[in-house]
């Protein structure tokens, strides 16, 4: 981002902190918590590192519907190109009303909705959830043909495990699509 201003940073040193560094936004300011024994050079290095991490996380959180559609088109070209227009959704969007599933697809109107809870997950997990829903445009049910389509994604099993872990950590049953 050319022209983006560096935010006001407040560094708080702690004698109790030994190795960990953390950062958070407090209004327009970024607060970076570091161990007291860090040198000025280490402080500067960690401030830059934590600002980059915050920016990356905030970038993931601000993912748009347009970016999601672009991602869908990329996945279609990579994994579902042979199905042509059948694999192309009419709409793809983030929604905030899906707490019991990661995504959903309505083949009748070719619409796909992805839960906002997926937005801050790694890209390869978002790709898996999106490809899963795109596959429903071709095969509406969860039969062998459907899983064969989804299984083309190289990180499918890893992504499923990630989602199961998130669901387990939240103490909820594995969420359906």
N, C-alpha and C positions, 0 to 999 in steps of 0.2 A: 504494500500500500504506500505509494509515493505520497509524501506530504502528511502522513499520519504522525501525530504528536506522541511523544513518549509521555505516559501518564506521570502524575506526581507520585513518587514512591516514598513511603515511610518505612525505614528499616528499624525493627525492634530486636534488640539483642537480649538473650536470656542466658543466665548462668546455669539454669537447670537443663537447658537444651544441650545435647552432646553432639549429635550428628545430623539430626533431621532439619530440613528447611521446608517451610510452607509459605503460601501466599494466598491472599484473598482480596477481593475488592471491597472497599468501604466507601461507597458513593463514587466520587470521581478519583479517589486515591487508591493506590495499591499498597497493602501492608505486607511486608516480607518479614517473616520470623526466622532468625538465624541464631546459631550458638554464639555466645559472647566471645569465645576464643578465636573466631574467624578473623583473619587479617583483612585489611581494606581491599586487597586484590581478590581474596576469596569472596568477600561481600559483593564486590562489583560483578564478579563472574556469576554468582548465584542470583543476584537481582536480574541480570540479563536472562538467565536460564528460566527463572520463574515467570518473568514477563512473557517469554515465548510460550511457556506452557499455558498460561492464562489465555493468551491470544488464541492458541490452538483450540483450547476447550470452548472458548466463546465462539469461535468460528464454527465448530461442530454444532453448537447449540442454535446458531442462527441459520442453519441450513434451510434453504427455501424450497417451495414446491417446484420451482423451475429447475433447481439443481437436482431434485429428486427425479424429475422427468428426464433430464439429461443422463443421469445415472441409469435409469431404466432403459433408455435407448442404447447405451453402451453395453448393458447386459444382454439385451435382445440381439445385438450384432455379434456378440461373443458366443452366446449359448443357444439362441433360439432363432437364428437367421433363417433356417430352412422352413420355418412356419410362416414367414412373410407377415402379412397384415394381421393374421390371426393372433400373433403374439403382441401386437401393438395396443396399448390401453388407450381409452378415450381420455382418461384423467388419472393422475397420480398425485396424491397430496398427503401432507402430514395432518394428523388429527389428534385431538386431545381427549376424545371420548372413548378410547379403547384401553381399558385397564385390564381386561381379561384375555387379550390377545396381542400379538406383536404387529399383525397386519391383517387385512381382509381384502377380498376381491369379490366383486359382483360381476360374473361373466355376462349376464344379460345386458348390462349397460357399459361393460368393459371398464369399470372404475376400480381403482386400487387405492386403499387407504393404509397408511403406515402410522403406527402409534408414535406419538412424540417421545415416548420413553426409549425409543431406539435411536433417537437423534444424537445422543452423546456416546454411543457405542462405537467401536472401531469400524472403519469403512468396510472391512470384509464381512462383518456381521450385518451391516445395513444391506450390503449387496446380496447376502444370502436371503434375508427376509424379503427383499424386493424381488429377487429371482423366484422365490417360493410363490409369491403372489402372481407374478407374471406367468408362471407355469399353469396356474389355475385358469388362465384365459384359454389355454389349449386343452387341459384336462381338468374339469371342475372338481373331481373327487380326489381322494388320497389313495389311488390305486397304484399298481406296479408301474404303469406307464408314467404317471405323475412323478413318482419317486425317481424314475430313470431320468426324467428331464432335470429335476433338481440335483440329482447326483452328478450331473456334468460339471457342476461348480466344484472346483478343486478343494475348497475349504468348507464344503457343506457339513461334514461331520463335526469339524472343529467348531463351526458357528452354532450348530445345534447344541453341542456341549456347553458353549459359552452361554447361550440363552437358558439352558437348563440350570446352569450354575447361578445365573442372575435370579431366576425364579426361586431356586432353593435358598439363596441368601436373603431373599425378601420373605421367606417363609410362606410362599404360596405354591400351590401345585403347578407343575409345568404348564405353561400357558399354551393354549391352542392357537392356531392361526385363524 
